[in-house]
Amino acid sequence: MRTIRLFLAMVLILLVVACNAQSTREATPAGKSGKVEAYYFHFNARCVTCKTVEAEAKANIETLYPELIKSGKVSFKAVNLDESSSKTIADKLGVNGQTLLLVNGSEKINITNEGFMYARNDPEKFRAVIKEKVDGLLKN
């Protein structure tokens, strides 16, 4: 009889602990961080288009999401691949060349092609692409 009570007490304790653990979990889906990080990876030698992609991407992020930047939910960072300090982040994200990447946790969206197509010739289209992709990452 004593063994049964002890067993029931243990089961009850485990149920209470399991229920409390579930209620304190974050509502962020698996693989998501709740934060969108925009990275522009580049080298020292850059052409006018390369520089424009960075400038336009940064300006668009800053004008589209000023409040989210302040709260830390959206960020932009230019990363020089010629600097040894950039190796860790480049390896982590699987980048080895010029890349414009939007990241939310383990989800990555590469918009390099759109950047090079539109940053100089159709900046409004480039802005729309950034908005669509970042908004999609924020919603998921």
C-alpha positions in Angstrom: 0.0 0.0 0.0 2.8 2.4 0.9 4.5 1.6 -2.5 1.3 2.5 -4.4 1.0 5.9 -2.6 4.7 6.6 -3.2 4.2 5.7 -6.9 1.1 7.9 -7.2 2.8 10.8 -5.5 5.7 10.5 -8.0 3.3 10.5 -11.0 1.5 13.5 -9.6 4.7 15.4 -9.1 5.9 14.5 -12.7 2.6 15.7 -14.1 2.8 19.0 -12.3 6.4 19.6 -13.4 5.5 18.7 -17.0 2.5 21.0 -17.1 4.5 23.9 -15.7 7.3 23.3 -18.2 4.9 23.4 -21.1 3.3 26.7 -20.0 6.6 28.5 -19.8 7.8 27.7 -23.3 8.1 30.5 -25.8 5.6 30.7 -28.6 8.4 30.9 -31.2 8.1 28.1 -33.8 10.9 25.6 -34.1 14.0 27.0 -35.9 12.9 30.6 -35.4 14.5 33.2 -33.2 11.8 35.8 -33.3 14.4 38.2 -34.7 15.4 38.9 -38.4 19.0 39.6 -39.0 20.0 41.0 -42.4 23.6 40.3 -43.4 25.5 41.7 -46.4 28.7 39.7 -46.9 31.4 41.3 -49.1 35.1 41.5 -49.8 37.5 44.5 -49.7 37.4 44.9 -53.5 33.9 46.0 -54.5 32.3 47.5 -57.5 29.6 50.3 -57.6 26.8 47.7 -57.7 28.2 45.8 -54.7 28.3 49.1 -52.7 24.8 50.0 -53.9 23.4 46.7 -52.8 24.7 47.2 -49.3 23.6 50.9 -49.1 20.1 50.2 -50.5 19.6 47.1 -48.3 20.7 49.0 -45.2 18.6 52.0 -46.0 15.5 49.9 -46.8 15.8 48.0 -43.5 16.2 51.2 -41.5 13.3 53.0 -43.1 10.9 50.1 -43.2 11.5 48.8 -39.7 12.7 51.7 -37.4 10.8 50.5 -34.3 11.8 46.9 -34.8 15.4 48.0 -35.1 15.1 49.9 -31.8 13.6 46.9 -30.1 16.3 44.6 -31.5 13.8 42.4 -33.6 15.4 43.5 -36.9 19.1 44.3 -37.6 21.4 44.9 -40.5 25.1 44.0 -40.5 27.7 44.3 -43.3 30.4 41.6 -42.9 33.8 41.9 -44.7 34.8 38.4 -45.7 38.4 39.5 -46.0 38.6 40.1 -42.2 39.5 37.1 -40.1 36.8 38.1 -37.5 34.1 37.3 -40.0 35.0 33.7 -40.5 32.8 32.4 -37.6 29.6 34.0 -38.8 30.3 33.1 -42.5 30.9 29.5 -41.6 27.8 29.4 -39.3 25.6 30.7 -42.2 27.4 28.7 -44.9 28.6 31.9 -46.8 31.8 32.0 -48.8 31.1 34.9 -51.2 29.1 38.1 -51.7 25.7 37.4 -50.2 22.7 39.3 -49.0 21.1 37.0 -46.5 18.0 37.4 -44.2 18.1 35.1 -41.2 15.5 34.1 -38.6 16.9 31.3 -36.4 17.7 28.4 -38.7 15.6 29.9 -41.6 17.7 31.7 -44.2 16.6 33.6 -47.3 19.2 34.5 -49.9 18.2 37.6 -51.8 21.6 38.3 -53.4 20.3 37.9 -57.0 17.4 40.4 -56.3 19.9 42.8 -54.8 22.2 42.8 -57.8 19.2 42.9 -60.2 17.3 45.8 -58.6 19.5 47.9 -56.2 20.7 50.2 -59.0 18.1 49.8 -61.7 14.9 49.5 -59.8 15.4 50.4 -56.1 11.6 50.4 -55.4 11.4 46.8 -56.6 14.4 45.9 -54.3 12.6 47.6 -51.4 9.5 45.6 -52.1 11.5 42.3 -52.2 13.1 43.2 -48.8 9.7 44.1 -47.3 8.1 40.9 -48.5 10.8 38.6 -47.3 11.4 40.3 -43.9 7.7 40.5 -43.2 7.4 36.8 -44.1 10.2 35.9 -41.6 8.6 38.1 -38.9 5.2 36.4 -39.3 6.5 32.9 -39.2 
